[in-house]
Amino acid sequence: MMAPLTQGCGAVFMMHHVRPARTGDFQPNAHLEITPEFLRLAVERIRANGYEIISLDEAVDLLKSGYGHHRYAVLTFDDGYRDNLEVAYPILKELQAPFTVFVTTGLVERTTELWWLALERIIAENEEVVFTQAGEQNGISCSTTAEKNTCFERIVDYLTLEVGELDQRKIVRALSEKYGVDLAALADTQMMNWDEVRELASDPLVTIGAHTHSHYALARLDSSSARADVTKGMKLLENELGRRQKHFAYPYGKSHAVSLRDADILRDIGFSSSVTTLPGVLQSVNARDPMMLPRVSLNGRFQDPAIVDQYLTGAPFALYRAARWAASGFGVRSGFSRFFPSTR
Protein backbone atom coordinates (compact mmCIF):
# COMPACT_ATOMS: atom_id res chain seq x y z
CA MET A 1 0.00 0.00 0.00
CA MET A 2 2.83 2.39 0.79
CA ALA A 3 4.98 1.45 -2.23
CA PRO A 4 3.58 4.10 -4.64
CA LEU A 5 4.76 6.77 -2.20
CA THR A 6 7.96 5.17 -0.92
CA GLN A 7 9.41 2.92 -3.63
CA GLY A 8 11.73 5.33 -5.38
CA CYS A 9 13.56 4.73 -8.65
CA GLY A 10 16.12 2.18 -7.54
CA ALA A 11 18.12 0.63 -4.74
CA VAL A 12 21.78 0.10 -3.90
CA PHE A 13 22.21 -3.13 -1.94
CA MET A 14 25.05 -3.50 0.56
CA MET A 15 26.78 -6.74 1.49
CA HIS A 16 30.06 -7.82 3.08
CA HIS A 17 30.77 -11.54 3.44
CA VAL A 18 29.17 -14.27 1.33
CA ARG A 19 29.96 -17.68 2.79
CA PRO A 20 28.31 -20.76 4.31
CA ALA A 21 26.56 -20.18 7.60
CA ARG A 22 28.77 -20.55 10.66
CA THR A 23 27.83 -22.58 13.71
CA GLY A 24 28.02 -21.28 17.26
CA ASP A 25 25.87 -19.04 19.42
CA PHE A 26 28.28 -16.11 19.69
CA GLN A 27 28.32 -14.34 16.34
CA PRO A 28 28.20 -10.57 16.96
CA ASN A 29 29.18 -9.83 13.34
CA ALA A 30 26.56 -12.14 11.83
CA HIS A 31 24.76 -9.18 10.27
CA LEU A 32 27.75 -8.84 7.93
CA GLU A 33 27.43 -12.38 6.52
CA ILE A 34 24.97 -13.87 4.06
CA THR A 35 24.98 -17.36 2.60
CA PRO A 36 25.56 -18.13 -1.09
CA GLU A 37 22.02 -19.48 -1.26
CA PHE A 38 20.55 -16.22 0.00
CA LEU A 39 22.64 -14.18 -2.43
CA ARG A 40 21.17 -16.18 -5.31
CA LEU A 41 17.64 -15.84 -3.90
CA ALA A 42 18.10 -12.09 -3.40
CA VAL A 43 19.13 -11.60 -7.04
CA GLU A 44 16.14 -13.64 -8.15
CA ARG A 45 13.75 -11.63 -5.95
CA ILE A 46 15.18 -8.31 -7.13
CA ARG A 47 14.60 -9.29 -10.73
CA ALA A 48 11.19 -10.82 -10.00
CA ASN A 49 10.14 -7.42 -8.64
CA GLY A 50 10.90 -5.87 -12.02
CA TYR A 51 14.30 -4.38 -11.20
CA GLU A 52 17.19 -4.46 -13.64
CA ILE A 53 20.55 -5.07 -11.96
CA ILE A 54 23.01 -2.59 -13.44
CA SER A 55 26.47 -1.21 -12.75
CA LEU A 56 27.01 1.64 -10.32
CA ASP A 57 28.22 3.82 -13.21
CA GLU A 58 24.94 3.36 -15.04
CA ALA A 59 22.86 3.86 -11.91
CA VAL A 60 24.51 7.17 -11.08
CA ASP A 61 24.01 8.36 -14.66
CA LEU A 62 20.33 7.39 -14.55
CA LEU A 63 19.87 9.04 -11.17
CA LYS A 64 21.41 12.29 -12.38
CA SER A 65 19.47 12.34 -15.65
CA GLY A 66 16.16 11.27 -14.16
CA TYR A 67 15.68 9.07 -17.23
CA GLY A 68 14.31 5.55 -17.22
CA HIS A 69 10.97 3.78 -16.98
CA HIS A 70 12.33 0.67 -15.25
CA ARG A 71 13.55 0.52 -11.71
CA TYR A 72 17.12 -0.57 -11.16
CA ALA A 73 19.28 -2.14 -8.49
CA VAL A 74 23.01 -2.09 -7.75
CA LEU A 75 24.86 -4.81 -5.83
CA THR A 76 27.77 -3.66 -3.67
CA PHE A 77 30.23 -5.35 -1.31
CA ASP A 78 32.34 -3.52 1.26
CA ASP A 79 35.95 -4.03 2.37
CA GLY A 80 37.36 -6.55 -0.13
CA TYR A 81 36.87 -9.98 1.46
CA ARG A 82 38.28 -13.01 -0.34
CA ASP A 83 34.87 -14.69 -0.33
CA ASN A 84 33.66 -11.92 -2.66
CA LEU A 85 35.96 -13.47 -5.27
CA GLU A 86 35.70 -17.13 -4.34
CA VAL A 87 32.00 -17.39 -3.45
CA ALA A 88 30.01 -14.36 -4.60
CA TYR A 89 31.72 -13.82 -7.95
CA PRO A 90 30.93 -17.25 -9.49
CA ILE A 91 27.26 -16.87 -8.55
CA LEU A 92 26.94 -13.35 -9.91
CA LYS A 93 28.93 -14.29 -13.04
CA GLU A 94 26.52 -17.14 -13.70
CA LEU A 95 23.55 -14.82 -13.17
CA GLN A 96 25.18 -12.03 -15.23
CA ALA A 97 24.60 -9.58 -12.40
CA PRO A 98 27.04 -6.63 -12.31
CA PHE A 99 28.42 -5.68 -8.90
CA THR A 100 30.83 -3.32 -7.16
CA VAL A 101 33.46 -4.14 -4.53
CA PHE A 102 34.64 -1.23 -2.39
CA VAL A 103 38.22 -2.07 -1.39
CA THR A 104 39.95 -0.93 1.80
CA THR A 105 43.57 -0.80 0.64
CA GLY A 106 45.10 -1.05 4.11
CA LEU A 107 43.36 -4.38 4.60
CA VAL A 108 44.64 -5.65 1.24
CA GLU A 109 48.16 -4.60 2.29
CA ARG A 110 47.69 -6.05 5.83
CA THR A 111 48.60 -2.72 7.43
CA THR A 112 45.26 -1.92 9.02
CA GLU A 113 43.13 -3.91 11.41
CA LEU A 114 39.99 -6.04 11.12
CA TRP A 115 39.32 -4.90 14.65
CA TRP A 116 35.68 -6.04 14.80
CA LEU A 117 36.70 -9.60 13.86
CA ALA A 118 39.69 -9.55 16.22
CA LEU A 119 37.45 -8.47 19.07
CA GLU A 120 34.98 -11.26 18.27
CA ARG A 121 37.78 -13.83 18.36
CA ILE A 122 39.24 -12.51 21.62
CA ILE A 123 35.89 -12.67 23.39
CA ALA A 124 34.98 -16.05 21.88
CA GLU A 125 38.19 -17.68 23.12
CA ASN A 126 38.23 -16.28 26.67
CA GLU A 127 36.01 -16.37 29.75
CA GLU A 128 37.22 -12.94 30.87
CA VAL A 129 38.61 -9.97 28.99
CA VAL A 130 40.65 -7.43 30.93
CA PHE A 131 39.99 -4.09 29.31
CA THR A 132 41.38 -0.67 30.18
CA GLN A 133 38.69 1.99 30.23
CA ALA A 134 39.17 5.56 31.44
CA GLY A 135 42.57 4.59 32.82
CA GLU A 136 41.21 1.72 34.89
CA GLN A 137 41.54 -1.99 34.16
CA ASN A 138 38.27 -3.90 34.31
CA GLY A 139 37.80 -7.63 34.00
CA ILE A 140 34.68 -8.30 31.93
CA SER A 141 33.20 -11.77 32.32
CA CYS A 142 32.67 -13.69 29.06
CA SER A 143 31.74 -17.13 30.31
CA THR A 144 28.27 -17.29 28.73
CA THR A 145 26.95 -16.27 25.32
CA ALA A 146 24.92 -13.48 26.89
CA GLU A 147 28.00 -12.16 28.69
CA LYS A 148 30.06 -12.38 25.51
CA ASN A 149 27.49 -10.32 23.61
CA THR A 150 27.37 -7.76 26.41
CA CYS A 151 31.17 -7.56 26.49
CA PHE A 152 31.36 -7.11 22.72
CA GLU A 153 28.76 -4.33 22.73
CA ARG A 154 30.40 -2.56 25.67
CA ILE A 155 33.86 -2.54 24.10
CA VAL A 156 32.55 -1.58 20.64
CA ASP A 157 30.66 1.36 22.12
CA TYR A 158 33.82 2.49 23.87
CA LEU A 159 35.96 2.12 20.75
CA THR A 160 33.52 3.90 18.44
CA LEU A 161 32.09 6.58 20.73
CA GLU A 162 34.47 7.40 23.57
CA VAL A 163 37.96 7.27 22.05
CA GLY A 164 39.34 8.57 18.77
CA GLU A 165 40.09 6.42 15.75
CA LEU A 166 43.86 6.30 16.36
CA ASP A 167 43.44 5.37 20.02
CA GLN A 168 40.86 2.78 18.96
CA ARG A 169 43.47 0.96 16.90
CA LYS A 170 46.11 1.20 19.64
CA ILE A 171 43.68 -0.45 22.06
CA VAL A 172 42.81 -3.19 19.56
CA ARG A 173 46.47 -3.91 18.88
CA ALA A 174 47.19 -4.11 22.60
CA LEU A 175 44.24 -6.46 23.20
CA SER A 176 45.25 -8.63 20.25
CA GLU A 177 48.81 -8.92 21.52
CA LYS A 178 47.61 -9.71 25.03
CA TYR A 179 45.21 -12.45 23.90
CA GLY A 180 47.29 -13.92 21.08
CA VAL A 181 45.42 -12.72 17.97
CA ASP A 182 47.68 -12.14 14.97
CA LEU A 183 46.05 -9.22 13.14
CA ALA A 184 48.06 -9.65 9.93
CA ALA A 185 47.30 -13.38 9.83
CA LEU A 186 43.62 -12.61 10.40
CA ALA A 187 43.65 -10.28 7.40
CA ASP A 188 45.47 -12.94 5.37
CA THR A 189 42.66 -15.41 5.93
CA GLN A 190 39.85 -12.93 5.27
CA MET A 191 40.97 -10.35 2.70
CA MET A 192 41.95 -10.46 -0.97
CA ASN A 193 45.52 -9.67 -1.93
CA TRP A 194 46.39 -7.41 -4.85
CA ASP A 195 46.57 -10.26 -7.38
CA GLU A 196 43.06 -11.30 -6.38
CA VAL A 197 41.75 -7.74 -6.57
CA ARG A 198 43.23 -7.47 -10.08
CA GLU A 199 41.65 -10.78 -11.06
CA LEU A 200 38.24 -9.52 -9.98
CA ALA A 201 38.76 -6.12 -11.59
CA SER A 202 39.62 -7.71 -14.95
CA ASP A 203 36.00 -8.74 -15.50
CA PRO A 204 33.83 -5.97 -17.05
CA LEU A 205 31.02 -7.23 -14.84
CA VAL A 206 32.89 -5.90 -11.79
CA THR A 207 33.49 -2.33 -10.65
CA ILE A 208 36.14 -1.64 -8.02
CA GLY A 209 35.47 1.32 -5.77
CA ALA A 210 37.42 3.06 -3.00
CA HIS A 211 36.77 2.52 0.71
CA THR A 212 39.57 4.54 2.40
CA HIS A 213 42.98 3.13 3.27
CA SER A 214 42.63 2.50 7.01
CA HIS A 215 38.86 1.98 7.38
CA TYR A 216 38.49 4.93 9.72
CA ALA A 217 35.18 6.66 10.46
CA LEU A 218 35.97 9.79 8.47
CA ALA A 219 33.82 12.18 10.49
CA ARG A 220 35.85 11.30 13.59
CA LEU A 221 39.07 12.49 11.93
CA ASP A 222 40.12 16.08 11.34
CA SER A 223 39.69 17.32 7.80
CA SER A 224 43.31 16.90 6.70
CA SER A 225 43.56 13.37 8.12
CA ALA A 226 40.29 12.33 6.49
CA ARG A 227 41.43 13.68 3.13
CA ALA A 228 44.83 12.01 3.48
CA ASP A 229 43.33 8.59 4.23
CA VAL A 230 40.89 8.77 1.32
CA THR A 231 43.62 9.98 -1.04
CA LYS A 232 46.05 7.27 0.02
CA GLY A 233 43.51 4.55 -0.68
CA MET A 234 42.53 6.09 -4.00
CA LYS A 235 46.14 6.37 -5.21
CA LEU A 236 47.01 2.82 -4.20
CA LEU A 237 44.02 1.50 -6.15
CA GLU A 238 44.99 3.59 -9.16
CA ASN A 239 48.60 2.37 -9.03
CA GLU A 240 47.65 -1.29 -8.65
CA LEU A 241 44.75 -1.39 -11.12
CA GLY A 242 45.95 1.14 -13.66
CA ARG A 243 42.89 3.36 -13.53
CA ARG A 244 41.31 5.84 -11.18
CA GLN A 245 38.22 4.78 -9.27
CA LYS A 246 35.06 6.88 -9.63
CA HIS A 247 32.99 5.63 -6.70
CA PHE A 248 33.49 5.56 -2.94
CA ALA A 249 31.85 3.94 0.09
CA TYR A 250 32.08 5.38 3.61
CA PRO A 251 33.12 2.94 6.33
CA TYR A 252 30.58 2.52 9.13
CA GLY A 253 27.02 3.66 9.21
CA LYS A 254 26.09 5.74 12.20
CA SER A 255 25.55 9.47 11.95
CA HIS A 256 28.73 10.25 13.92
CA ALA A 257 30.82 8.37 11.33
CA VAL A 258 29.85 10.34 8.19
CA SER A 259 29.39 14.08 7.73
CA LEU A 260 28.64 16.58 5.00
CA ARG A 261 32.24 17.74 5.35
CA ASP A 262 33.36 14.32 4.17
CA ALA A 263 31.04 14.54 1.18
CA ASP A 264 32.67 17.84 0.29
CA ILE A 265 36.13 16.25 0.54
CA LEU A 266 35.12 13.43 -1.81
CA ARG A 267 33.54 15.84 -4.26
CA ASP A 268 36.68 17.96 -4.23
CA ILE A 269 38.90 14.91 -4.82
CA GLY A 270 36.80 14.08 -7.86
CA PHE A 271 34.62 11.06 -7.04
CA SER A 272 31.40 10.72 -9.05
CA SER A 273 29.42 9.21 -6.18
CA SER A 274 29.73 7.90 -2.67
CA VAL A 275 27.44 5.56 -0.80
CA THR A 276 26.63 5.51 2.89
CA THR A 277 25.21 2.73 5.02
CA LEU A 278 22.24 4.92 5.92
CA PRO A 279 19.13 2.85 5.10
CA GLY A 280 16.95 3.80 2.17
CA VAL A 281 16.13 3.44 -1.51
CA LEU A 282 17.14 5.88 -4.23
CA GLN A 283 14.79 8.82 -4.69
CA SER A 284 14.92 11.69 -7.15
CA VAL A 285 16.11 13.91 -4.29
CA ASN A 286 19.35 11.88 -4.14
CA ALA A 287 20.32 13.28 -7.55
CA ARG A 288 21.00 16.58 -5.81
CA ASP A 289 23.84 15.06 -3.83
CA PRO A 290 25.27 11.76 -5.14
CA MET A 291 27.92 11.98 -2.41
CA MET A 292 25.49 10.74 0.28
CA LEU A 293 23.56 7.91 -1.36
CA PRO A 294 21.59 5.51 0.89
CA ARG A 295 21.85 1.74 0.68
CA VAL A 296 19.77 -1.32 1.51
CA SER A 297 21.64 -3.72 3.79
CA LEU A 298 21.17 -7.41 3.10
CA ASN A 299 21.41 -8.25 6.78
CA GLY A 300 22.70 -11.68 7.67
CA ARG A 301 20.26 -11.93 10.58
CA PHE A 302 17.27 -11.62 8.24
CA GLN A 303 17.97 -13.89 5.28
CA ASP A 304 14.41 -14.15 4.01
CA PRO A 305 13.47 -13.42 0.38
CA ALA A 306 10.24 -11.83 1.62
CA ILE A 307 12.29 -9.15 3.36
CA VAL A 308 13.96 -8.30 0.04
CA ASP A 309 10.46 -7.75 -1.37
CA GLN A 310 9.62 -5.48 1.55
CA TYR A 311 12.85 -3.51 1.23
CA LEU A 312 12.13 -2.81 -2.44
CA THR A 313 8.85 -1.11 -1.54
CA GLY A 314 10.84 1.46 0.41
CA ALA A 315 8.23 1.25 3.17
CA PRO A 316 10.51 -0.15 5.92
CA PHE A 317 12.85 2.82 5.51
CA ALA A 318 10.01 5.35 5.58
CA LEU A 319 8.69 3.68 8.73
CA TYR A 320 12.18 3.64 10.23
CA ARG A 321 12.60 7.37 9.65
CA ALA A 322 9.15 8.04 11.04
CA ALA A 323 9.89 5.91 14.09
CA ARG A 324 13.15 7.76 14.75
CA TRP A 325 11.34 11.07 14.49
CA ALA A 326 8.40 10.04 16.65
CA ALA A 327 10.06 7.89 19.27
CA SER A 328 12.77 10.27 20.47
CA GLY A 329 14.40 7.44 22.39
CA PHE A 330 11.31 5.85 23.90
CA GLY A 331 11.85 2.34 22.51
CA VAL A 332 10.24 2.26 19.08
CA ARG A 333 13.45 3.51 17.55
CA SER A 334 15.51 0.66 18.89
CA GLY A 335 12.87 -1.83 17.79
CA PHE A 336 13.06 -0.71 14.20
CA SER A 337 16.79 -0.07 14.17
CA ARG A 338 17.59 -3.75 14.75
CA PHE A 339 16.80 -4.26 11.06
CA PHE A 340 19.42 -1.67 10.09
CA PRO A 341 22.55 -2.23 12.21
CA SER A 342 25.54 -0.12 11.34
CA THR A 343 28.40 -1.89 9.67
CA ARG A 344 31.57 -2.16 11.69
N, C-alpha and C positions, 0 to 999 in steps of 0.2 A: 504493500500500500504506500509506503514511503518512497519507494524507488524513483518514481517520476520526479521527486523533489531533491533526492539525495544522491542519485547514481553517478552523476558526473560523466565525463567523456572517456575516462580510462583509469587504469590503476597500475601502480608500480609495486610489485611484490618483492618482499625482502626475505632472504633466507641466509643461513650460515652453513651449518653442517648438513650433509645428506649422507646417512649411513644407517646400517641396521640398528634397531632399537637395543639399547643397553639394558642389562639387568641390574638390580640393586635399588634399594629404597632411597638412598641419598643421591639425588641428581639435581643440584641447584641450578645447573645450566641447561636443563632439559628443554627449556623454551627455545634454545638455539639449535636444536637438532630435529630434523624430520627424516622419516624413512624413505628409501627409494620408492616404495610402493605408494606412499602418500604424494611424493613429487609427481609421479605419473598420473595419479588420480586428480591432483590439482590442475595439471595442464589440461586434462580431459574436461574437467568441470569448467575451467575458464573458457575453453572453446565451445563447450555445450551451451554456455550462456551468451554466445554470439560475439565473443571478444576475439580479435585477431592478435596473436602474440607477435610483437615487432621489436626491433632493436631500440635501444635508448635514443640513438641519433634520430631515428624516424619519429619517435614519440615526442621528443622535444620540438622537432620541426612542426608536427601536427598541432601541438599545444600552442605554439607561438602563432601559427597561421589561422587557427580556429577552423581549419578545413577537415572534413571527413564525416561521413554518415555512419560509419561503423565504429563501435567502441574498441579500444585497444588495451593491451596489457603488456607490461615489461617485467621480465624475470631478472632479479638481481641477487647476487651473493656477496656478502661482506667478508673481508679479511684476507682471503686467499688460501683456504684450507685445501689439503691434498685431496680430500674426498670430493671436492668440486670437480677435479679432473678425473679421478678414478671411478666415481660413482654417478655423480650428477651428469657429467658430460655425455657418457654413452647413451643415457636415457633421452636427454634433450636432443642429441644428434639424431637418434632414431626417430624422434617425434618432429624433427625439423623446427625446433622452438629456439629462436635466438635468445641469448642471455648475456648479462654483464657480470663480471667479477671485479669488485673493488678491492685492490691489493694494497695491504699495509707493507711497505717496503722493508721496514725494520724487522718485521716478522719473517719475511723471506730471507733476510740476511742474518737472522738469529741474533740481532742486537737489541731487540726490545722484548718485552715480557708478555706472555699469555697469562697475565696475573690472575684472571678469573678462574682459569683452569688449574693453575698452581695452587690457588687457595682451596679449590674443591678437593684436590688430591691431598693436601696437608690435613684438612679436616677429616677426610674419609679414612685416613690411615692412622689417626691418633684419637685417644680418648680424652685428651686435654690439649688445648693450644694456649701457650703462654704468649700473651699479646701486650705490647706496650702501648698504652693509651694515655695521653695527657701527662706523659712522664712517669706513669706508674705501670708496673707490670701486673697484669691480671691473668689468672688461670681460668680459661673458659672451658667448662665441661663439654665433651663431645662424645659421650658414651652411648647415647641413643640417637636415632634418626631425627627426632624432634630437636634434641640439643644441637645436633650438627647443623640443621637448618637455621636455628636461632643464631648459632655462632657465625655461620656464613653471612647471614643478613646483617648482623652487628658489625662485623669487620668490613663488609662492603660499604655500609653506610659511612663508617669512619673514613675509609679510603677515598670515597667519592664526594663526601660532603664536608669533612672536617679538616682534611689536610690537602695541600696542593698536589698537583700532578707529579712533580719531581720527588716530593717526600713520599708520595704513594708508592713509587717504584722502589725507593730505598727501603721502605718497610717490607715490601714484597720480597725483595732480594734477601733481606735479612731473615725473614721467616723461611724462605726456601732453603737458605744455607743451614739454618738451625734444624729443619726437619728433613733434610736430605732430598730435596727436589731439585733436579738439574734443569734449569730453565731453558738452556740451549738444547738439551736433549728432548725436552718436551716440545719445543718448537720443531725440532727435526721430525718428530713422529706425526705432527699435526699439519704443518704448513708446507706448501709447495716450495721448491727451490727455483732458481731462475730458469733452468732448463725446462722445468715443468710449466712455468708461467709462459715461456716462449712457445712451448708446444700447444698450449691452450690458445694463445693469442694468434697462432698461425691459421686457425679456422675462421673464415669470414662470418660464421655463425656467432662468434664470441667477440664481445667488446671488453677491453680491459680499462677499468677506471682507477682513479687515484683515491687513496683512503688514509692520507697522512703517512709520515714515516714511522712515528713512535706510538701511534694509536692513543694520543692524548685527547682529552675533552678540550676542544679548542677554546671555548669560552672561559675556561679556567686558567688559560695562559694569558700573559700580556700580549699586546698586539704584535710586537716584533717577533716574539717566540712562536706565536701561532703561525705567522707568515713564514718563518724560517722552516718550521716542521712541514708545512704543506709544500713549500718549494723544494725541500730536500727530497720528499717522496716523489714529487712530479718529475724532477730531473733524473732521479735514478730509474724511474720507469721509462723515460724517454731514451736514456742511454742504453738500457738493456733491450728495449723493444724496437728502437729505431724510429719511433714516432711519438709525438706529444699527445697526451691523453686529454680528452675534451670534457670528461664528466668526473664528478667527485661525489663521495659519500662521507658525511660526518660520522665519526665514531660516537657511539652512545646516543641515548635518546631523550634524556630528561631535559627540561627547559634550561637548567643551569649549565648544560654541556654545549649548547649551540646558541649563538646570538646573531643579531643582524650585523654586528661588526664583522663577524666571520664571513657572512655572505658578501659583504663589501670587499673583504680581502680576496675571496675567490673570484669575484667579478673583476677585480683589478688585475689579478694574475692572468686571467684570460679564459677561465673555464666557461663552457656553454651552459652547464647546469650543475646543480648539486642536490642530492637527495638527503633528507633527514630520516629519522626513525619515528617522527611524529605521525600518528595514525590518521589515515584519510585516503580518499580517492582523489584523482585529478579533476579539478573544476576549472572553468574558464578563468577564474580569478587567479589561478596559479601561473597563467601566462604573463602576468604582470611582474612576477619575480621567480624565474626558474632556478634561483639559487636557494630556495627553501621548499623544495617539493616534498609532499607527504608520501608515505609508503604504507603498504598493507603487509603486516608481518604474518608469515605462515608459521604460527607458533607451534612448537613441538608438543605442547601440552594439550593442544586441541586439533588433533589430526583427523578431522572429520570432513568429508567432501561437502556436507551440508553447510558447514561454516564458511567454506569458500563461496558458496552461493550467496550466503548472507552478506559477506564482506563486499561482494560485487554490487549489492544494492546501495551501498554507502550508508545504509541506515544505522549499523552499529556505531559508526564514527560520529554521526550526527547525535545519536543518543549519548555517546560518551562525552561529547563536548557539552551537551545540555546538562548531563549529570554533574560534570565538573563545575559548571556555572551555578547550578541550583544547590548542590550539596554543601559547598563551602566547608568541606571537611567533616561532614556529619555521617559518613559511612557509605553513602551511595557511590561516591567517587571511587573508593577503594574497591567496591564490588565490581564496578565496570572496569576499572583499570587492570584487573587481573588478566583480562584478555589482551592487554597491550603492554606487556612488561618492557622496560627499556632494555636495550641490548648492551651487554657489558663488554 
